[in-house]
């Protein structure tokens, strides 16, 4: 007696689940980050731009070893090292002494 109703209910749930799973719309997977201008990174300021990511990563490691919080970001002007405003002068000093 209830067999057809249960089957209909299960089918309705399956239809709703499949419509949700295959619908177009917002993805749960994050988009690829886009490069911005060096002045679009909030409270962080650029200290140096490098020719390539290898050199920028070496400079980033040097600053990290000196205790400076630094991020290597992709900008429209190429790779940039970004630090907090309070660490800017110290980072520039270390980079200039290292020949960077």
C-alpha positions as CSV (number, residue, x, y, z in Angstrom):
1,X,0.0,0.0,0.0
2,X,2.8,2.5,0.9
3,X,5.3,1.0,-1.5
4,X,4.4,3.3,-4.4
5,X,4.4,6.4,-2.2
6,X,7.8,5.5,-0.7
7,X,9.2,4.9,-4.2
8,X,7.7,8.3,-5.4
9,X,9.2,10.0,-2.4
10,X,12.7,8.5,-3.0
11,X,12.5,9.5,-6.7
12,X,11.5,13.1,-5.7
13,X,14.5,13.3,-3.3
14,X,16.8,11.9,-6.0
15,X,15.5,14.4,-8.6
16,X,16.1,17.3,-6.2
17,X,19.5,16.1,-5.2
18,X,20.6,15.6,-8.9
19,X,19.2,19.0,-9.9
20,X,21.2,20.6,-7.1
21,X,24.4,18.7,-8.0
22,X,24.3,19.5,-11.7
23,X,22.9,23.0,-11.5
24,X,24.9,26.0,-12.8
25,X,25.9,28.6,-10.3
26,X,28.5,29.2,-7.6
27,X,31.3,26.7,-7.4
28,X,32.6,25.4,-4.2
29,X,36.1,25.5,-5.7
30,X,37.9,28.8,-5.4
31,X,38.8,30.7,-8.5
32,X,42.4,31.3,-9.6
33,X,43.6,34.4,-7.8
34,X,44.0,37.4,-10.1
35,X,47.0,39.7,-10.1
36,X,46.4,43.2,-8.8
37,X,48.3,46.4,-8.7
38,X,51.0,46.7,-6.0
39,X,48.9,49.3,-4.1
40,X,45.8,47.0,-3.9
41,X,47.1,44.8,-1.0
42,X,45.6,46.6,2.0
43,X,48.0,47.4,4.8
44,X,51.0,45.7,3.2
45,X,53.3,47.8,1.2
46,X,55.7,46.8,-1.6
47,X,59.4,46.9,-0.8
48,X,60.9,45.4,-4.0
49,X,60.0,43.9,-7.3
50,X,62.0,41.0,-8.7
51,X,62.7,40.0,-12.2
52,X,61.6,36.4,-11.5
53,X,60.0,34.3,-8.8
54,X,63.2,32.5,-7.9
55,X,65.1,35.7,-6.9
56,X,62.0,37.0,-5.2
57,X,61.7,33.8,-3.2
58,X,65.3,34.0,-2.1
59,X,64.7,37.6,-0.9
60,X,61.6,36.5,0.9
61,X,63.4,33.8,2.7
62,X,66.1,36.2,3.8
63,X,63.5,38.6,5.2
64,X,61.7,35.8,7.0
65,X,65.0,34.7,8.5
66,X,65.5,38.2,9.8
67,X,62.1,38.0,11.5
68,X,60.2,40.2,9.1
69,X,56.7,39.1,8.0
70,X,56.7,39.1,4.2
71,X,54.5,37.9,1.4
72,X,55.5,37.2,-2.2
73,X,52.5,38.2,-4.4
74,X,51.8,38.2,-8.1
75,X,51.0,41.7,-9.3
76,X,50.4,43.3,-12.7
77,X,54.0,44.6,-12.5
78,X,55.5,41.1,-11.7
79,X,56.4,39.5,-8.4
80,X,56.5,41.8,-5.5
81,X,57.6,41.4,-1.9
82,X,55.0,43.0,0.5
83,X,55.7,43.8,4.1
84,X,53.8,45.6,6.9
85,X,54.3,49.4,6.9
86,X,56.2,49.2,10.3
87,X,58.7,46.7,8.8
88,X,59.3,48.6,5.5
89,X,62.4,50.5,6.5
90,X,64.1,47.5,8.1
91,X,63.3,45.3,5.0
92,X,64.7,47.9,2.6
93,X,67.8,48.2,4.7
94,X,68.4,44.4,4.7
95,X,67.7,44.1,1.0
96,X,70.1,47.0,0.1
97,X,72.8,45.5,2.3
98,X,72.3,42.1,0.6
99,X,72.6,43.6,-2.8
100,X,68.9,43.2,-3.6
